[in-house]
Amino acid sequence: MSRETLPMPRKDSIHDAIKNALVKDGWTITHDPYSLEFEDEIHIDLAAELPFAAERGTEKIAVEIKSFFAVSKQYELYGVLGQYNAYKSVLKELDSERDLYLAVSHTIYHEAFGRGIFRLVQRDYSLNIIVVRLETEEIEQWIRQPDFRS
């Protein structure tokens, strides 16, 4: 069986603003993109590390960035959910110390994620979310969901 080689993904339009917000927040970007190989290669947008006090070790994250600029935000959510869950499974297998986050703009988070299917999916699929103000390139909020499916 041949291994599928995927093309390098195109950066999302808000990629640099999210990356700059993480750096401003004290994170060191370690991979851009973060490529993992589990039979087929996958590319998560970013990987970062934030050193904590010695007794806590080092926190590591992987970040999938989505602008939700498609005409149907709900349809785009379906694809994002599939990506997020696939990446989460691969990280669990290959880099279990790294937590996965979905990074979105402040505007999209407050327009979409507080209601309807977005609210249910965020809760039921344990989506960790970084909310970023694109204008100032600053993190507004870290949303960490309990993972009931592990």
N, C-alpha and C positions, 0 to 999 in steps of 0.2 A: 504494500500500500504506500503510495507516495504522500509525502508531507506537503500540505498546502502552504504556500508562502503568500502572505497577505501584503498588499502594498502599504507603505508607510502612510498612516492616516493624516488627513489634512487638519491643521489646527483650527479649532473653533474660533469664531470672530472675537470672543471675549477671553481667549486663552492668556494673552499677555497681561490683561488687567487682573485676572485671577492669580496668576503667577506672582505679579508684583505685590498683590495684597498679602499673599502668604509670606513673601520675603519681608514685607513691612511688619508682619506679625511675629517675626523671629525665626521663621522656618528656613532651612537650607534645602534648596532644590537639588536633589541627588540624581534624578533622571528626567529627561524631557525629550521624548516620551519614555515611559517605563515599559520596556518590552519583556515579556515572559514567554517561555516556550513550554507548552504542555501539549505535546503531539503537534499542534499547530501553534503558530506564533500569534500572540495578542499584544495590543499596544494600549496601555492606559495612559492618559494624557500626561500626568506628572507623578513623581514620587518625591516625598519630602521627609525631613527628619527635624525634630525639635528636641534639643537636649533638655532634660529635666535635672533635678537634683540627683546626685549620685545614687541615693537609695531607691529612686524610682526608675532608673535606667533611662532609655531613650525611646520616645514615642515616634512611631513611623506611620506614615499615611500614604495612600495612593489616591489620586484625585482624578475623577472623570468630570470633564467640563462640558456643560450644555447651555446653549443660548436660548433654546426654545423659540427660534425665530420662524419656524414653519407655520404655514397657514393654520394647520390644526395642531394645537399644542397637545391635545389629548392623544392624537395619533402618534406624535413624536414621543410622548411619554411611554407608549407601548415598546418602542424600540429601545429607549433609554433603560427601561426596566429589564429587558432581556440582556442588554449589555452589562448593566450593573450586577445582575445576579450571576452571569457567566464569569465576570471578573472576580466577584466575591468568592466563587467556588475555586477558581484557579489560585487566587491568593491564599485561600485556606490550605490548599495542597502544597504550594511552593514557597510562600512567604507569610506564614500565619501570624507573624508579629506585626504585620502592616494592616492597618484599618483602612477600609475603602470609604471615600466620601464622594458625593455628587456636589459639584460647585455650580451655583446658579446666581444670577443677578438678584439684587434686592427687589427690583420691579417684578420679575417673573415669580419669585417666591411669594410675594404678597398678592399678586394677581391670581396665581394658580394653585399654589400648594396649600392654601388655607381652606380650600373648599372642594366639594365633590370628590371625584375619583382620585385626584391628586392627594387629598388628605388621607383617603383610605389606603392608597398604595404606599404612601410615606410611612404610615403606621404598620400596615400588615406585612410589608416587605423589609421592614427595618432599615429604611434609607437614612444613612447619615448624610447630612447636608451642610455645606458651607454657603452662607448667604453673604454676597459681596456687593458693596456699593461701587459700581463701576466708575463713577465720576471721580471718586477720591481714591480708588483702588485700596479700599480698606474692608476688612472683614467685619461685618455687622453682627453675625451670629454663627455659632457652631451648634448644630442640632444633632445630638447623638441618640439613636434609638436603641432600646434594649433588643437584643437579637434572640428571639424566641425559637428560631429555626435551626440553631446549631446543634 
